[in-house]
Amino acid sequence: NARAEHSGSKRARLLEANEAAQRFFASQIMTKEALAARKLLGGRTFTQADCERFGCGYAPQGWDNLVRHLASQGFTQQEMLDAGLARQGQRGVYDYFRGRVTWPIRDSTGRTLGFGARKLYDDDQIAAKYINTPDTQLYHKNQVLYGIDLAKQAIVKKRQAVIVEGYTDVMAMHLAGIDTAVCACGTALTPEQVRLISEYADEVILSYDSDEAGQKATL
């Protein structure tokens, strides 16, 4: 079936674009410009090795740093748009993530499907503290869990999963030895995510923040 084949090859290209973007973001975290990102992570006592383990990166400020980088690697603008890595503006295609700390959101086999990103600068044109890749052929935010690639083996072994609120919570949990921790990416827990986790776990522990929002989400 030619259509299925085309869809498969397109999916492969989008995965490659995401992997290339992840390498780019990870390479940016040690730059001078990424000081605010390192401070945010360092303030939570994460080391450089920790950041590497969890794939933390930095999306540079500016207009089209990633777009230009991906173009130099042979990706088309359409592929960047389809992967949710770029947006179409009046002045052309520009980076979806700019001036933010990034985390790769991977499937259980470790392939990067999309990203979560946290605001660093007050003049960020996007007010939201956290943003995610928009829905794409690869990424559906209600069907993914950050950290599933790192936690899957332990979840299967212990038949237990711990669901926390955010990316840095997943990092802190794993570093504290709770290697079954994952988080939902900017959504309340969805039936799809519950299905995903129940493939591996018999017991799910919700460990959200103790503030009102966290308590509400738990209920």
N, C-alpha and C positions, 0 to 999 in steps of 0.2 A: 504494500500500500504506500504509494508515493507521498500521500499527505501525512501519514504517520511518520514516515521517514524524514520528511521535511521538518515536522514538528520536533522530532527527536534531535535532529542536527541543530535546529534553532535553540533548543533547550541546552544542548551541549555548549553552544556559543555563549549563551547567557551565563552559564556556570563559569566558563572561562573568563568572561568579562568580570564577573564578581570576584573570582580568585585574583585576577590582575589588580582589581581595585583594592582588595584586601592587602596585597603585597605593597601597593603604593601607600595606603594609609599607615601600615605598620612601619614603613621606611621613613615616614614623616614625623613620627613621634619623638625622635631624637633631634629634630631640627630646632634652631633658635626660636622660630616662630611658635613652636608647640610648647613653650614654657608653661603656659596656663594649663594645658592638658596634663603635663607632668606634675604640676603643683596639685591639681585636683586629685590625681591618682596617688601621688606621694603623700598627700595630706591624709589619705585613708590608709597609709602605711603599705601601699603596694610597691614592690620593688620593680626594677626593670625586667628581671626574670619573670616575675608574676605577670607583668603586662604582656610579655611575649607569649607566655603560656595561654593566656586568655584571648590573645589576638588584638589587644587594645591598639588603636591607631589614632591618627589625627588627620582630619580633613582640612587642608589649608584654607585660609581666607582667600578672597580674590573671586575670580569669575569662573574660570574654566581650566584650573590646574589638572584635575583628573581627566577631563575631556581631552585635553591636549596629550596627556600621557597615554591614554587608551588609544587615541588616534595613531600615536607613534608606534603602537603595538599591533596596528592593523585592524582595530575594531571600528565599525562604522557608527555614525551618529545614531542611526536607527537602532543598532544593537544596544548602544548606551541608554537610549530612551526606553527600549523594551526591558532592559535589566533594572530600570528604576534608578540608574546612576546619574542620569542627566535629565534636565527639563528643557522644554522648548520655550525660549523667550523671544521677545521682539527683535533682539539683537543677535539671535542665533541660539545655539545650544549651550547650556551652562551647567555647572556642577549642581547636583541635588543636595549634597552635603557640603557645607562650607563653614569653617571656623568652629568645628565641633570635635569632641572626643568620639571615637567610633568603636563599636564592637561588632564582630562578624556574627551573624545568626546562621548557624549551620544545621544541616539535617543530621540524623543519627549516625550517618556514615562519614560526617566531617566535611561535606561539600557546602561552600558558602552560598546561601540563598538570598541573603540581603544583609542589611545593617541596621543597628540602632545607633543613635547619636545624641550626645548631650550638649546642650548650649554652654558656651564658655564666656561669651562677650555680651555686654549690655546692648550694643548696637546691632545685635543679630536681627535681621529682618523678619525672621520667623520667631514669634513670641514663645512658642511651646518649648518647654525645658527639654523634653525628649521628642525626637521624631524617628520614624522608621521608614524603611524603603516602602514606597507605595505598592499596592497589590500588582504583582506581575505574574507571568506564566510560572515562575519559580516560587515567588514569595507571597504567601497569604498569611497575614499577621495573626489571624485567629486559628491557624493550623501549625504554628511553629512554637518551639520553646527554646529560649536561649540556654545553652549549656548542655543540651541533650547529647551532643557529641562527646562531651567530657564525662557526663554522668551515667550514660547508658549502661556501661558494663557493671558499675557498682549497683545501679538500680535493679538490674536483672539478678545479680547475685544476692542482694539483700531483700528483693521483692518490695522495696520501699522507695518512695520518692519524697523529697522535700521541695515544696514550691514557695519561693520567696518573691519579693516585690520587684527587685531591680537587678541590673547587670552587676553592679558592685557588690550587692548582697550575695549573688552567686559566687563571685570571686572570693569574698570573705569566708563564706561557708566551706568552700573547697579547701581553702588554705587552713581552715580550722579543723580539717579532717572529716567534714560532713560532705562526702564525695557524691551524694545522691541529689544535690541541689540543682534546681533549674528555675527559670522564671518565664512567665508569660510576657510577651513583648508589648507593653503599653496597652494591654486590654485586660478586662476582667477575664477570668478563666472561662474558656468556651467549651462547649460539648466536644468539639473536634480535638482540643488540647487534652481534655480528659480521656478521650478515646486513645489518643497517642500514648499517654502515660500509662493507661491501664493495660496496654499491650505488655508492659514490662513490670508493673508494680501491682501488688495486692493492697498495699497501704499507702495512702498519700497524706502527708502532713503539710498543712498550710501554715507558713510562718511569715505572715505579712507584718508590716510595721504596726507598732502599738498605738499609732495615732488613730483619729476617728475614721479617716479614709481607709486605713488598713483594716480596721475592725469591721467596717462596713463591707469591704471586699471579701473578707473572710466569711461573713454571714452569707 
